[in-house]
């Protein structure tokens, strides 16, 4: 099973479960049915956004500097400056 099929099957399972709760096919407390179930997608969306922001922050926090890439980038910058100087463009 590919990752796309797994994702699709999980999404279908979760959406069918939510739909059965929302339509009242599963008997629940009236307060739970009317006040909690309708706002679950919003809470899920907000939670997913918080998870992604946390993951992004952790990736930025643990980002490792690569000295070789820095040297390569500096070389490319100097090469571009030299080419621009040949074309009579002021780069300094």
Rosetta blueprint (number, residue, H / E / L):
1 X L
2 X L
3 X H
4 X H
5 X H
6 X H
7 X H
8 X H
9 X H
10 X H
11 X H
12 X H
13 X H
14 X H
15 X H
16 X H
17 X H
18 X H
19 X H
20 X H
21 X H
22 X H
23 X L
24 X L
25 X L
26 X L
27 X L
28 X L
29 X L
30 X H
31 X H
32 X H
33 X H
34 X H
35 X H
36 X H
37 X H
38 X H
39 X H
40 X H
41 X H
42 X H
43 X H
44 X H
45 X H
46 X H
47 X H
48 X H
49 X H
50 X H
51 X H
52 X H
53 X H
54 X H
55 X H
56 X H
57 X H
58 X H
59 X H
60 X H
61 X H
62 X L
63 X L
64 X L
65 X L
66 X L
67 X H
68 X H
69 X H
70 X H
71 X H
72 X H
73 X H
74 X H
75 X H
76 X H
77 X H
78 X H
79 X H
80 X H
81 X H
82 X H
83 X H
84 X H
85 X H
86 X H
87 X L
88 X L
89 X L
90 X L
91 X L
92 X L
